[in-house]
Amino acid sequence: MIDACLTIDGRPVGTDETFAVLNPATGAAAGRAPRAGQAELDAAVAAAKRAFPAWSAQDDATLRAACEAVTAKLQEHAEELARVLTLEQGKPLNGLGSRWEMGGAAAWAGYTASLSLPVQVLQDTNEGRVELHRKPLGVVGSITPWNFPVMIAIWHVLPALRTGNTVVLKPSPYTPLATLRMVEILNEVLPAGVLNAVSGDDAGFNIGAAMSSHPDIAKIVFTGSIGTGRHVMRSAAETLKRLTLELGGNDAGIVLPDADPAKIAEGLFWGAFINNGQTCAAMKRLYVHDSIHDAVCEALVAYARAIPVGDGLDEASALGPVQNRMQFDKVARLVADAAGRGKVLCGGAPGDGLFFPPTIVAGLTNGDPLVDEEQFGPALPVIRYSDVEEAIAAANDSPNGLGGSVWSSDIDAAKAVAKRMECGSVWINKHGAIQPNAPFGGIKSSGLGVEFAEDGLKEYTSAQVIFS
């Protein structure tokens, strides 16, 4: 049983009330987390506000060294945090699971540490010199989801620290344990108050809403659902906070008629089923040309049936359970509806507890719930098309616009289709392969702003132009 604590002003803090965090593989309690209230949130924000003047005054080399120290701590404690992640999130230790997530978190932290935003000289002539400076905003509030608890926290925290901001972090109530422990560890190498963490299960007090409206928080960075993103935006409006919102996606993949079904099956599977499909930028809809539709389905099903699903602590497992009952019920509802509209090629029947087998359904079309709604789970609809124009129109017929992919033996033809897809990122012959050196963000209802690379770093700063 893991007993977690808040971190406020560099110190571990307990609360009178706690809540249980369940292991989705067993239903048993993995640990308990503190139920913070307004007083704890105010204390964390006050600590971050006090720490901001000294932290923001550090030179670039000092901030970089601090972020490198954070990276080293992540690497040092990777196995410990991976095991906590598996206990509370359900993903396997191996494969694209908890150890992979910890490796990704450290890689992102290290790359972000290497970035900088030097003064940009816009003009230096007889008429005068014009410089563009980037300045930190103040206290950043980070609200993270349950699908990649540690890695997404690092995506939020590292650019904030690297640019001289201080942070108050709130993890999802479904998966707070690894994040709270990570913040406790990182405070061994950060000044007090620079990185704080609060948790709660929203029982009587909604910490996220309180953060979004808090007058002393200058920016909110949020990763999660579109519905919650709208609430964050409304709450932030009164104080005109800066916002970075990475919201839901209903990513489409388009398989062109010249693709080789056998060669792309593995990439298609993991593009859709990474983290059990519980990924914003996972492929949620697959459009396949009529001429190879059946062959692609056969190759996908054969690959899916060979994937071992089980408790994430079992080193042989490649996929674990759905993380929580609410999400499991949504997937089960969508799959049951799809079974009455199309043909279930594999999976389809819920397993024990929160286990749901990888499910592939053919015979659906736009307008069917499994196609139109973001399932955020291990179920993929395969939609037949006969004309590429039809596929592009169907892929774009969505309020979402996070990612997309095109699968083809002709890279130029794939790029031509990719340019017409209405989404922030498009991959060729892969899906969801985000990188720390490439900006990532959505259009339409999938979010505001971008993360990663220099463009992501700028989101944590304000621009000041000095004329001399």
N, C-alpha and C positions, 0 to 999 in steps of 0.2 A: 504494500500500500504506500503510495507516494503522497506525502503531505507537502503541498506547495505553499509558497509565501509571496506576498507582494514585495516589490522593491521600490522604496521611496527614499530619495536623498541618499542613496548608496547603502541603505540598511534594509535588512529583511523585516517585514512588517506582517503581523498576523491580524486576523479580524475575529470578532466574536462569533460570526456565523460563517459556515463553509458549505460547499455543495459537492455532491459526488460527481466524479467523472468516470463514465463507464467504458469498459473495454468492449468494443462492438463485436469482437470475435466470441466472447463468452457471456456477455451481459453482466459480469461481475464488476465491482468498482475497481478501477485502476488506481484511484487516488482521490484526494479531496483538495479543492482549491478555495481560496478566500473569496467571500462575498463582500466586495468593497461597496461602500456607499458614497454619498456626496462628500463626506469629510475626508475619506481617503483619496478621492479624486482631486479635491481641492489641494490637499497636501502634496500630491504628486505634481500637480501643475505648478504650485508655488515653488517647489524644489527645482523644477526645470526652469522656471522663470529666474530664480536666483542664480542658477548656474550659467545662464545664457551670456551675461556680459563677459565673464572671464573666458568661457569656451569660444565665443565668437571672435574674441580678440586674438586668439592663437594664430600664428602664421601658418601658411599652407603646409610647410614641412611637418609641423607638429600635429596638425589634423591628419595628415597622411600617416604618420607614424602611429597615431592612436588607432586608426582604422586597420593598419597592419597588425597591431597587437590584438584587436578584436578577431581578425582572421585567424591568427595563431591559436587563440582560445577556442574558437569553433573547431579547429582541427584537433586540438588536444582532447576535447570532450565529445568528439563525433560519435563514438560508439555508445557512450552513456545516453546521449540525447536521442540517438536512433532507436534505442530500446524503449525509451519513454514514448517516443513518437508512435511506435508500433502498438504499444499497449493502449494508447488513447485514440489513435486514428484508425488503426486496423490494417494499414498497409504492411506488406511483408518487409522483413529486414533486407532481403536480397532483391535482385533484379532492379526494376525502376521503383524501388520502395524507399524505406527509411534511410538506409546507408547512402543510397543515391541522392536523396534529398539533402542529407548533411553535406555530401560532397559538392552538390550544387550551391548550397548556402555559402560554403567556404570559398568556392570559385567566384561567386558573385561579389562576396565581400572583398576578396583580394583584387579583383578587377576594378571595383568601385574605388578602392583605396588608391589605385594608380591614376585615377582621373583628376583633373583640376580645371578650374575656370579662370585662367589668367586675365589680367586687364587687357581689353581689346582696344587698340588705337583706331578710332574711326577717321581721324583726320589729324595731320601734323603738317601744317603749311604756314605761310606768312600770315594768313588770316587767323591762325590760332590752332590749338591742339584740343581734340575731343576724345575723351576716354570713356569706355563703357566698363563699369565695375559691377560685379555681382555680389550682393550682400545677403546674408542669411536673414530669414524671416522672423525667427524667435522660437517659440515652443511649437513643435509639430505633434499633432495627435495621430497616432497610427491605430487603425482598427483592422484586424486581420481575420481571415476565414479559417475553416477547419480542414480544408483539403491538403494544403501544404503549410502547416503552422509555422515551422521554423524558417523555411526558405522565403516565404512571402514576408515574414517579419524582417528578415535581412534585406529584402528588396526595399522595404520602407525605411528601415532604420539607418542603413549605411550611407545612402546619399544625403540623408538629413544630417548625420554627424559629420560627414566629409565636408559639407558646406558651412559648418559652424552653427547648426541649429541644435537645440536640445529636444528630447523626445519623451512623450508619455505614450506607452504602448498598451493596448487592450486586446488580448487574444480572444478567440471564440470560446464561449462557455463549453462547447463540445470537446475542445482540445487545448486547454490552457496550460497543461502541466509542463510540456517540453519548453514552451515559450517562456514561462515564468522561471524555470530553471536556467534557461539560456541567459536571460537578463541578469539573474543572480551571478552567473559565471562572468559575464562581460563586465560587471561592475568591479571585478578584481583589477581591471586595467583601465577603467574610465573614472574621471573625477566624479565625486558625489553629485547627484542631481542631473547629470547629463543624460542618463537613460533610466527611466522609471517604468514600472509595470503595475497595472491594476487589473483585477479580474472580477467577474460577477456573472450570474446567470439570469440577470434581468428580472429577478423575482422582487417586484416592488420598486426597483430602481434600475432604470435603463442607462448604463454607463455610456454606451455609444451615443445616445441622444444628448446626454449631458456634456460629453466631450464636444460634440458638433456645435453646441450652442455656447460653450464656455468662452467668456470674454477674453481670457488670457491665453487661449490657444489660437495661434496665427494661421495654421493650416491643418487640414485633415487629409490624410491619405487613406483611402478605403478600398479594399478588395472584397467583392461579394456580389450579392444579387442585385438586379436592377431595381427591384422594389425597395430594398433597404438603401440603395444608393440615392434614390429619390428622397427618402426621409432624411438622409444625411445632408443633402443639398438644401432642403427646406430649413432644417435646423441651423445650418451654417449661414443662411441668408441674412439674418439679423445683424451679424457681426462681420459680414462680407469677408468670410474666410477664403483663403486660397484652397483650392480643391484639386486633388488628383483622384479620379474614380476609375478603377478597373472593374467593370461590371460583367454581367453574364454574356455568354456567347452561344450562338447556335450554329457553329461553324459547319460550312458545307465543303465537301470534297467532290471534285468532278473528275471522273475517269474517262479519258478520251479513247476513241476506238482503237488506237494503235498501241495501247498499253499492254504489257505482258502480265496476265493475271497471276501466274506463278511467282513472278519476280516482285510484284507489289503487295502480295498478300500479307507478309509480315509487317511491312510499313503501314498498311491500312489498318491492321489490327491494333498496333500500338498507338497509332494516331488517334484511334477512337477509344481504346480501352486503357490507356495509361492511367494509373491511379484509379482503376475501376470506372473510368469515364468521369470521375469526379474532378474535372479540370476545366477551367473556363475556356481554354483554347484547345480542348479536345475536339476531334471531328464528331459532330453530332448527327450529320445527315450525309449520305453518300449517293451521288448521282452517277449511274454507270450506263454507258452506251449499250443499246439493245444487242449489238453484235457480240459483245463479250460479257453481258450481264450474268448469264448463268455460270460461265467459267469463273468469274470473279467471286460470285457467291460460293461456289464449290471450294475454291481455294481458301477463302476466308473461314468458312465453316470448318474445314479440315484443320486449319491452324488453331482456331478457337477451341476445338475439342481436345487439343493436346496441352492446353494451359492448366496447370495445377492450381486449384483454388482451395485455400484453407487458412487456418490461423497464421497470422503474420509472423509469429515467433517460431513457426516451423520453417527451417531453413530451405525446405523444398517448395514452399508456396511461392507462386508468381503473382497471384492476386488474392486479396483478402475480402472481408465483408464490406458491404455498404456502411458508411460511418455511423449513421443514426437512423432511428425509426422513421422520422418524418421523410427523409430522402428515400429510404427503402420503400415506403408506402407510395410515394410519387412514382418511382420506377415501376413498381408492381401494377399500379393503376394504368400507366401508359402502355405497358406491355400487354396487359389483359385486353385493353381496348384495341391495340394493334392486332392481336391474335384473331379478333373478329372481323378485321378489315383486310388483312393480308395473310401471309404464310410465315409461320415461325420456323426458321431453318435450323436453329439450335438454341438451347436454353429455353427461356420462356417461363419456366415454373420456379417460383421462389423456393429457396432451400431452407435449411434450418436456421433459426435465429435471423440474423441480418445478412446471411449469405445469399447471393443472387448470381446465378451462372452467367457467363458472357452470352448475350442474346442477340441474334441477328434475325431481322424480319424483312422479308421481301413483299412486294405487291402493294406498297403504300405510295402515297402521293402527297404533294402539298395540300394542306387542309386537314390532314389527319393529325391528331394530337401528338403522336410520337415524332412526327416530322416538324410540326410548328412550334412545339414547346421544347425548352431546354431540359432534357431528361436528367442530366448531371448524374449519370449512372451507367451500369454495364449493359446498355441496349443500343443497337445501331440499326436504323432503318436504311434499307438499300432501295433506291428509287430508279426505275428504268426510264431512260429517255432515248429518243431517236434522232434528235437534232441538237447540235451544240448550242444554238441560240436558245432553244427551249431550256437546256440545262443551266445556262448562265442566268436567264430570267428567273428560273425557279430558285437558284441559289441566292439571288439578290432579293427575293420576295420574303423578306424577314425584317423585323424592327431591329435585329441585332446586326453587328458589324465588327466582330472582333478578329477572327481569322478565317482562312480558307485555304484550300489546296487544289492543285491540278496534277493529274497523274498521266504521264505520256512518255513515249519513247522519243518524242521530238521536243527538245527543250524550247526551241523558238516558238513552236505552236502552243506549248503550255504557257509560256510567258505572255503571249498575245491574249490568251483567255484570262490569265491572272490579272492583267491590267484592267480588265473589265469587271472584276469582282469587287463588290462594295464592302470592303473590310480593311482593317488596319494593317494586317500582315497576310501574305500569301506565300505558301511553300510549294515547291515543285518536287514531286515524288517523295514527299514526307509531309508530316503535319505536326504543328505545335512545337517545333524545334526552336524555341526562343534562345537568344544569346545575350550576354551582358554588354556586348559592343554594338547592339542594334536596338534602336528605340522600339518600344512595344506599347500599343494602346489601341483602343477601339474607336469606331465611329458610330453614328446613329445612337441607339440606346446602350451601346456597350461601353460607354465611359467618356471621361474628359481627361485630356492631358496624356502624357506618355511616361513610361518608366524606362530605365536603363540608359547606358551610354551618356554622352554629354548632354543630350536633349533632356534626359531624365533628371540629370543633376540640376539643370537650370530650373526645374519645377520647384526646387526648394530654395530659390533665391528671388530677390527683386533686382531689377535693373536700375542702376544709378548712373546717369551721364554727367561727367564733369567737363566743363568748358573752361579752357585757360588760355 
